[in-house]
Amino acid sequence: RIIGFIGICIFAMGLSYTVTYYMDKVLYEDIELLVTFEDTETFKLENTSKLEKTEALNTYPYIFSIENNGLGSVTYQIKIQEEVSNVEKNLLSYVLYLNDEEVKEGLLSDLEDDVLYTSKIKAKQTATYKLYIYLNKEKDDVSFEYSLEIESL
């Protein structure tokens, strides 16, 4: 009887430890979003002439991927960080693609707090984005260099 009781106690402690360890990993794991930029972290608008959306989509986009390495879903936001600019944001239009599907377009001046997009990504999944920014009115000597900040919410 004593050996059976000791066996049950050891089994219960082992089971308790396993459940606690699993819950700790799932509920409190540090979520890691891995962001990969195809070329560089900063991107420069090199077009100095007005483009229509169809023409802009034939230019080279800013391509980046977000991978969720965690065990749970994560909500994140993408913000545009202006590095160098001599052009007003209402002269710049954008189109954003997620996994080759258009998800958003508009004027940079219409973005609230420079938040381009907010989304949720499941565990162990990757989202690939293409961002096109283009001049929507004529302006000489355009210089617009920007980067993106991705943060989990």
N, C-alpha and C positions, 0 to 999 in steps of 0.2 A: 503494500500500500504506500509506503513512504517513497519507494522508487517511482511509482506511478504518479504520486503527487509532485515529486521533484521534476519528473518529465513534463507534466502539464505546465508547471511554473516556467520551465525553460522554454517550452513551446510558446506560451503566452508572451513572455518577454521578447522572444525572437519576432513573433508576429507584431507586437507593439512597436518594436524598433523599425521593422520593415515599413509599416504603415506611416510612422512618423517621418522616416527618411524620405519616402515617396512624396508625402504631402509637402514637406519642406522644399523639395526640389521643384515640384509643380507650382506651388503657390508663391514661393518667395525667390525663385531663381531670377538672377539678373538677366533681363532680356537684352540680347545683343542684336542690333540691326547693323549688318555689314553693308556699307555703301561703296559701290565700285563705279568709278567714272571711266568711260571708255578712253578718253584722251587725257584731259586735265581737269583739275577741280575748278578752274576758272575758264570762262568762255567769253570770247570777244565777238561782238557783232561787227562784221567786216563789210556788210552791204551799206553803201552810202546812197542808194537810190531806193525809191518807193517800190514796194512789191505788193502784189495781190496775194491772197492766201494760197492759191494754187501754185503760184511761182515760188512762194516761200517754202512750200512743202517739197520743192525740188532742190533746196539748199541742204547743206549738211547740218543735222540737228545736234543738240547737246544730249548725249546718250549717257544714261546712268542706270544702275540696278540697285535695288534694296532687297537684301536677303534677311529673313528672320531666322536666326540661329537658336532661338529659344524654344521652349516647350509649349508656350501659349500664344494666343493671338495678340497682336500689338497694334494700337492705333498710333499713327504718326502723321506729321505734317511736313510739307516741303515749303520752304521759304526762299524767296529770291533775295540775295544780298548784293546790292549794287556796289561795285568796286570803283569804277571810273566811269563818269558819264558827262556828256555835254548836251544831252538831248532830254527833252521833257518826256515823262512816262506816257503821256496821252498820245505821243507819236509812235509808240511801240506797241505792236500787237503780239499775241502769243497763241500757240496751239500746243496742247499737251496730249501726248499719246501714252497709254498704258497697255503694254503687251500688244502693240500694233493696232490698238483701237482708240479713236479720239475720245477723250474724256472731258476736255475743257478747252475753251478758247475765249479770248477777249482782249481788253486793253490792260497793260501793266498798271495804269493809273487807277483802275477799278478794283485792284486787289486790296483787301483789308489787312492791314499790318503786314504787308508783303507776303501773305500766305497764299501760295500758288494752289496747293491741293492738300486735302486731308483724306486719309484712307486707312484701312485696316488690313493687316497681312497675317495670315495664319502661320502657325509654326512650320518651320522647315520649307517655306515657300519663298520664291523670288519674284519680284515685280520689276519689269524693265520699262523704263520711261524714255521717251524722245521728246525734247522740248525745242520748239522752233520760236524764235523771237525775230521780228522783222519790222522794218520801218514802214508805216502806213501812209506817210505824207512825205513830200520832197523836203529835204534838208541837206545842206552841204556840211562836209566835215563831221560826220557822225562818229562818235566814240562812245561805245557802251560795253563795258566789261563787267561781268557778273559771275557770281558763284551761287551755289545752293547750300542751304543748311537743312538737314533732315533731323528731326528730333521726335522722340517717342513721347506720347502724351499720357 
